[in-house]
Amino acid sequence: ADLNLVMDCFSNRHQIGEMMQ
């Protein structure tokens, strides 16, 4: 797996989580 892709996915999930709160 590409570390950049993993970090991108993690960042996306974090942003979505903030929007959902």
N, CA, C and O atoms as a GROMACS GRO file, in nm:
protein
   84
    1ALA      N    1   0.085  -0.121   0.000
    1ALA     CA    2   0.000   0.000   0.000
    1ALA      C    3   0.088   0.126   0.000
    1ALA      O    4   0.198   0.128   0.055
    2ASP      N    5   0.035   0.229  -0.064
    2ASP     CA    6   0.110   0.355  -0.072
    2ASP      C    7   0.083   0.439   0.052
    2ASP      O    8  -0.032   0.469   0.084
    3LEU      N    9   0.189   0.478   0.121
    3LEU     CA   10   0.173   0.554   0.246
    3LEU      C   11   0.098   0.686   0.219
    3LEU      O   12   0.014   0.727   0.299
    4ASN      N   13   0.129   0.751   0.106
    4ASN     CA   14   0.060   0.876   0.073
    4ASN      C   15  -0.090   0.854   0.060
    4ASN      O   16  -0.169   0.935   0.107
    5LEU      N   17  -0.128   0.744  -0.005
    5LEU     CA   18  -0.270   0.713  -0.023
    5LEU      C   19  -0.335   0.688   0.112
    5LEU      O   20  -0.447   0.734   0.137
    6VAL      N   21  -0.266   0.616   0.200
    6VAL     CA   22  -0.318   0.587   0.334
    6VAL      C   23  -0.340   0.717   0.411
    6VAL      O   24  -0.443   0.737   0.474
    7MET      N   25  -0.241   0.806   0.406
    7MET     CA   26  -0.252   0.933   0.478
    7MET      C   27  -0.365   1.018   0.419
    7MET      O   28  -0.436   1.086   0.493
    8ASP      N   29  -0.381   1.014   0.287
    8ASP     CA   30  -0.489   1.088   0.221
    8ASP      C   31  -0.623   1.037   0.271
    8ASP      O   32  -0.712   1.116   0.304
    9CYS      N   33  -0.637   0.906   0.277
    9CYS     CA   34  -0.762   0.845   0.322
    9CYS      C   35  -0.789   0.883   0.467
    9CYS      O   36  -0.902   0.917   0.503
   10PHE      N   37  -0.687   0.878   0.550
   10PHE     CA   38  -0.701   0.911   0.692
   10PHE      C   39  -0.743   1.057   0.707
   10PHE      O   40  -0.830   1.090   0.788
   11SER      N   41  -0.681   1.144   0.630
   11SER     CA   42  -0.712   1.288   0.635
   11SER      C   43  -0.858   1.310   0.593
   11SER      O   44  -0.930   1.388   0.654
   12ASN      N   45  -0.899   1.241   0.487
   12ASN     CA   46  -1.036   1.254   0.439
   12ASN      C   47  -1.134   1.211   0.547
   12ASN      O   48  -1.232   1.281   0.572
   13ARG      N   49  -1.110   1.098   0.610
   13ARG     CA   50  -1.200   1.047   0.714
   13ARG      C   51  -1.204   1.144   0.831
   13ARG      O   52  -1.310   1.164   0.890
   14HIS      N   53  -1.093   1.204   0.865
   14HIS     CA   54  -1.088   1.299   0.977
   14HIS      C   55  -1.173   1.422   0.943
   14HIS      O   56  -1.249   1.471   1.028
   15GLN      N   57  -1.160   1.472   0.820
   15GLN     CA   58  -1.237   1.589   0.778
   15GLN      C   59  -1.386   1.557   0.778
   15GLN      O   60  -1.466   1.638   0.824
   16ILE      N   61  -1.424   1.440   0.727
   16ILE     CA   62  -1.564   1.399   0.724
   16ILE      C   63  -1.617   1.386   0.867
   16ILE      O   64  -1.730   1.426   0.895
   17GLY      N   65  -1.536   1.332   0.956
   17GLY     CA   66  -1.576   1.317   1.096
   17GLY      C   67  -1.605   1.451   1.160
   17GLY      O   68  -1.700   1.465   1.237
   18GLU      N   69  -1.523   1.552   1.128
   18GLU     CA   70  -1.545   1.685   1.184
   18GLU      C   71  -1.675   1.745   1.130
   18GLU      O   72  -1.747   1.812   1.203
   19MET      N   73  -1.703   1.721   1.003
   19MET     CA   74  -1.825   1.775   0.942
   19MET      C   75  -1.950   1.708   0.999
   19MET      O   76  -2.055   1.771   1.010
   20MET      N   77  -1.938   1.581   1.034
   20MET     CA   78  -2.053   1.506   1.084
   20MET      C   79  -2.091   1.548   1.227
   20MET      O   80  -2.207   1.537   1.265
   21GLN      N   81  -1.994   1.596   1.304
   21GLN     CA   82  -2.021   1.632   1.444
   21GLN      C   83  -2.115   1.750   1.453
   21GLN      O   84  -2.149   1.794   1.562
   0.00000   0.00000   0.00000
